[in-house]
Amino acid sequence: MEVFTLYAGQGDLAAVRSGNEAIIVDAHMPDCDDVTPDQIEGSLDDFVGGRIVRGLILTGLDCDHACPAGVDRILTRYEPDWVMYPTYFKDTETADEVFGIIERHQKHRAGTARPLTRKSVLVDKTSGRVLLGLADQFALELFAPHSDDMDCSNNCSIVMKITGLDPAGFSYLVTGDTETGAWDRINTRFKLHLNAPVMSAPHHGATSGCNAETVVLVNPDTVLISAGVDNAYGHPDAAAVRVYAKVARRVYSTNQVAGGTCLFTRKVGELYETHLVEHNRSAAAA
C-alpha cells in the first residue's frame, strides 16, 4: 500500500493504492496561482496507474474537500464503484451541486457493468463499523461521524482507517476536519482501535483539530498535512506541528516548500518513508 497526498492548494485530495486497486479521498481541484486542476489530475493519473478505482471518499461536503469540479472530474475519469460521504444535511450551494453531479453520474452509469453506488455513512447507524464488500485490497474501518457529535460541519467529517491488504500494507487514518471536542468522544469510544502508522492531520494542521490524546492513541510514525502555500489561516499551526512531532517520527506538509509539494508515502521493510514530489513527476508512479 502507498499513500499519495496531492498538493491541492488550501484543501484536501489524497489517494491510496494496494495491489490492482485504488481509493481516492476528497476532491479539491482548485484553479489558482499555485496549481491547476490539470496538474492535479495528471499526478493522480500517474499514481492510479491503470488500477481499478474502487471508491471516492468525501470526508465532508465543504468545498475544500468536495469541490464540485473535482468531484465531477474524478467520477468522469476514474468511474469509481462507489462514492461515500457523511450522513448529514448540509444546505449549501456546494452540497447541492455535488449531489447533483453524483446523481447525474448515477443515471449515466445505470444499467452498465459498473453502476455508481452512493454510500452515506454514520457510525451509530451502520450495521458494523468495518465496511464490507467495498474493495478486495483494502479494509475500511469507520470511526465518525456520530449522531452525538454533529454540532458543526467539521465534526460531521468522516474519520476512517484504510488498511492495505497487500504484503507491504499498513493503516492510514483519514481525519477530515474533525475538531478536538469530537476527538474527545472518538477517543472514549474507540481508543483501542485508533492506532495507525500513518495519519492525515485533521483540518489542515489547525490547532482546532489537534487533540493530544488522539495523537497518543493513534501513535503515528508519519503525519501528513494538506495545506496551501501562504494560506490565509496560517495552516499548519506551529503548536499543532509540535504536538504531532512529539509522537511521530516525521511530520510533512504539502506547503513546506515554495510552490507546494505532493507527498508520496510507503512502507519499506519495517520503516515508513515519505518523498516530496512535484506534480507530474515520475516518483508518483514508482
C-alpha distance (Angstrom), angle and dihedral (degrees) to the residues before:
residue distance angle dihedral
M1 . . .
E2 3.78 . .
V3 3.81 133.0 .
F4 3.79 123.9 -145.4
T5 3.81 116.5 -166.5
L6 3.78 106.2 -166.9
Y7 3.77 123.5 -149.0
A8 3.80 101.4 -115.8
G9 3.78 102.1 159.9
Q10 3.80 115.0 -111.2
G11 3.78 96.1 -8.8
D12 3.79 144.6 59.5
L13 3.78 135.7 -85.7
A14 3.79 124.2 147.5
A15 3.78 137.8 154.3
V16 3.78 135.9 -157.1
R17 3.78 127.4 -157.9
S18 3.79 132.2 -165.8
G19 3.78 125.0 170.2
N20 3.80 108.8 -36.5
E21 3.81 95.0 -22.3
A22 3.79 138.0 82.4
I23 3.80 137.1 -172.5
I24 3.82 123.5 -157.3
V25 3.80 119.6 -146.2
D26 3.81 117.4 -155.0
A27 3.77 127.6 -19.1
H28 3.80 114.2 -125.5
M29 3.80 107.8 155.9
P30 3.80 106.9 162.1
D31 3.78 125.9 -178.5
C32 3.79 101.9 -137.9
D33 3.80 142.4 126.4
D34 3.82 93.8 -83.7
V35 3.79 100.8 50.8
T36 3.80 141.9 -6.0
P37 3.81 131.1 -137.9
D38 3.81 89.3 -114.8
Q39 3.81 90.9 56.7
I40 3.79 91.8 49.0
E41 3.79 93.0 46.6
G42 3.81 91.1 48.0
S43 3.80 92.0 53.8
L44 3.79 91.1 45.3
D45 3.81 89.1 51.5
D46 3.81 89.9 53.6
F47 3.79 92.3 50.8
V48 3.79 98.2 43.6
G49 3.79 88.9 47.8
G50 3.79 99.8 -175.7
R51 3.79 95.0 -45.3
I52 3.79 122.0 141.9
V53 3.81 108.4 -96.6
R54 3.78 102.3 -140.9
G55 3.78 97.8 -174.5
L56 3.78 153.1 -11.4
I57 3.81 115.0 -131.6
L58 3.81 114.6 -159.6
T59 3.80 103.6 -165.4
G60 3.80 89.8 -164.9
L61 3.79 141.5 -4.4
D62 3.81 98.7 -118.5
C63 3.80 114.2 114.8
D64 3.82 95.0 -108.9
H65 3.83 88.9 63.4
A66 3.81 103.2 25.7
C67 3.79 104.4 32.9
P68 3.83 104.1 178.0
A69 3.81 93.3 -136.5
G70 3.81 90.4 49.3
V71 3.80 93.0 48.2
D72 3.80 90.1 50.5
R73 3.81 93.4 48.0
I74 3.80 93.5 48.7
L75 3.81 94.7 46.5
T76 3.81 90.6 46.9
R77 3.80 99.5 44.8
Y78 3.80 103.1 35.5
E79 3.82 102.8 26.5
P80 3.82 96.0 -150.2
D81 3.80 118.2 -156.7
W82 3.81 91.5 -123.5
V83 3.77 144.3 8.0
M84 3.81 118.6 -144.7
Y85 3.79 128.5 -160.9
P86 3.83 136.7 159.9
T87 3.80 118.8 -84.0
Y88 3.77 104.5 -112.9
F89 3.76 138.1 106.9
K90 3.77 112.8 -110.7
D91 3.77 110.5 178.7
T92 3.79 100.3 -157.2
E93 3.77 135.4 122.7
T94 3.81 89.9 -115.6
A95 3.81 94.0 53.2
D96 3.80 92.1 46.1
E97 3.80 90.9 50.9
V98 3.81 93.0 47.1
F99 3.81 92.9 50.3
G100 3.80 89.3 47.6
I101 3.80 90.2 53.7
I102 3.81 91.9 48.5
E103 3.81 91.3 49.3
R104 3.80 91.0 49.8
H105 3.80 91.7 52.5
Q106 3.80 91.0 46.1
K107 3.79 90.8 55.1
H108 3.81 92.6 44.9
R109 3.81 92.3 52.8
A110 3.80 98.0 39.0
G111 3.79 110.7 124.4
T112 3.82 93.5 16.3
A113 3.79 126.8 117.9
R114 3.83 89.4 -100.2
P115 3.80 110.8 36.8
L116 3.81 117.6 -176.1
T117 3.82 114.9 -110.1
R118 3.81 125.2 -160.1
K119 3.82 118.3 -137.9
S120 3.80 114.1 -166.7
V121 3.83 108.6 -174.8
L122 3.81 136.2 -162.1
V123 3.78 115.5 164.8
D124 3.81 97.2 -138.6
K125 3.81 92.5 46.8
T126 3.80 99.3 50.7
S127 3.80 124.1 94.0
G128 3.80 89.7 -125.7
R129 3.80 137.3 -0.5
V130 3.81 91.8 -129.1
L131 3.79 102.9 79.1
L132 3.77 108.3 -142.8
G133 3.78 131.6 -159.0
L134 3.80 97.5 22.5
A135 3.82 98.9 106.5
D136 3.79 140.6 0.9
Q137 3.80 97.1 -145.1
F138 3.82 98.9 42.3
A139 3.80 138.6 57.1
L140 3.82 115.4 -149.5
E141 3.82 122.2 -156.8
L142 3.81 119.4 -175.3
F143 3.85 124.6 -147.2
A144 3.82 103.3 162.5
P145 2.97 162.8 74.6
H146 3.80 99.7 45.0
S147 3.82 124.6 -176.8
D148 3.82 91.2 -120.2
D149 3.81 93.9 56.3
M150 3.78 103.0 49.2
D151 3.80 98.7 107.7
C152 3.81 94.1 126.5
S153 3.80 137.8 10.7
N154 3.82 92.0 -99.7
N155 3.81 91.1 57.8
C156 3.79 90.1 51.2
S157 3.81 88.5 67.6
I158 3.77 121.7 126.5
V159 3.81 112.3 -110.8
M160 3.79 110.2 -167.2
K161 3.78 140.6 160.5
I162 3.81 113.2 -136.0
T163 3.81 113.8 -163.7
G164 3.79 123.2 -170.0
L165 3.79 114.2 -137.4
D166 3.81 97.1 -156.6
P167 3.85 121.1 104.6
A168 3.83 91.4 -92.7
G169 3.79 92.6 43.2
F170 3.78 125.3 139.9
S171 3.80 138.8 162.7
Y172 3.79 125.2 -88.1
L173 3.82 119.6 -167.9
V174 3.81 114.1 -144.0
T175 3.81 111.2 -157.8
G176 3.82 111.5 172.9
D177 3.82 113.4 -166.3
T178 3.82 96.1 -40.4
E179 3.83 112.0 159.5
T180 3.80 129.7 -140.7
G181 3.83 97.7 -97.9
A182 3.79 91.9 56.1
W183 3.81 89.1 45.6
D184 3.82 89.1 57.0
R185 3.79 89.3 59.9
I186 3.82 93.8 41.8
N187 3.82 88.3 52.2
T188 3.80 91.2 53.1
R189 3.80 94.7 47.2
F190 3.80 100.7 40.4
K191 3.82 109.4 17.8
L192 3.82 93.8 133.0
H193 3.81 92.8 51.8
L194 3.82 105.8 44.9
N195 3.81 98.4 83.0
A196 3.81 112.5 122.9
P197 3.81 130.8 154.5
V198 3.82 93.1 -139.8
M199 3.80 125.4 39.6
S200 3.77 137.6 170.7
A201 3.79 112.5 -126.9
P202 3.82 110.7 -114.9
H203 3.81 119.3 -111.5
H204 3.81 96.5 5.4
G205 3.80 92.8 -61.5
A206 3.81 96.4 -53.1
T207 3.80 119.2 155.6
S208 3.81 87.5 -124.3
G209 3.81 88.8 71.5
C210 3.80 99.3 36.6
N211 3.81 109.8 102.3
A212 3.80 112.5 177.4
E213 3.81 94.2 -153.5
T214 3.79 90.2 51.7
V215 3.79 91.3 52.8
V216 3.81 90.5 51.3
L217 3.82 92.2 48.2
V218 3.80 93.5 47.0
N219 3.83 89.8 44.3
P220 3.81 93.0 -166.8
D221 3.76 124.7 -163.9
T222 3.81 89.5 -158.0
V223 3.81 132.5 25.7
L224 3.82 118.7 -162.1
I225 3.81 120.2 -159.3
S226 3.80 124.7 -165.4
A227 3.81 111.7 -156.3
G228 3.77 137.2 141.2
V229 3.79 125.1 -108.3
D230 3.83 110.7 -99.3
N231 3.81 90.8 -3.1
A232 3.80 118.1 -179.2
Y233 3.82 93.7 -119.3
G234 3.81 99.6 58.9
H235 3.82 91.7 -120.2
P236 2.92 125.6 -156.5
D237 3.79 96.6 41.2
A238 3.81 113.1 -139.6
A239 3.81 91.4 -133.1
A240 3.81 91.2 55.2
V241 3.80 91.5 47.8
R242 3.82 89.3 53.5
V243 3.81 90.5 53.2
Y244 3.81 91.8 51.0
A245 3.80 91.7 45.2
K246 3.81 92.2 55.2
V247 3.81 89.0 65.2
A248 3.80 107.9 20.3
R249 3.78 123.4 70.5
R250 3.81 91.0 -141.1
V251 3.82 135.4 19.5
Y252 3.80 119.1 -167.4
S253 3.79 132.4 -177.2
T254 3.79 130.9 -166.3
N255 3.82 89.7 -132.9
Q256 3.80 97.2 50.7
V257 3.80 92.1 105.3
A258 3.80 130.7 46.1
G259 3.77 110.3 -88.4
G260 3.79 93.2 18.8
T261 3.79 131.5 -94.7
C262 3.78 139.5 -131.6
L263 3.81 118.3 -126.6
F264 3.82 120.7 -134.7
T265 3.82 111.7 -166.0
R266 3.79 128.7 -175.0
K267 3.79 142.6 151.2
V268 3.80 117.4 -107.4
G269 3.79 111.7 -173.4
E270 3.79 104.6 -46.1
L271 3.81 94.5 -26.4
Y272 3.79 133.5 84.3
E273 3.77 121.0 -136.6
T274 3.79 131.9 -171.7
H275 3.80 124.1 -162.7
L276 3.79 125.6 -161.5
V277 3.80 107.4 -125.9
E278 3.78 130.3 -172.3
H279 3.77 116.7 -137.1
N280 3.81 114.2 -79.5
R281 3.81 94.9 9.5
S282 3.80 119.5 139.9
A283 3.82 95.3 -116.8
A284 3.79 88.2 79.3
A285 3.78 89.8 61.4
A286 3.83 95.4 47.4
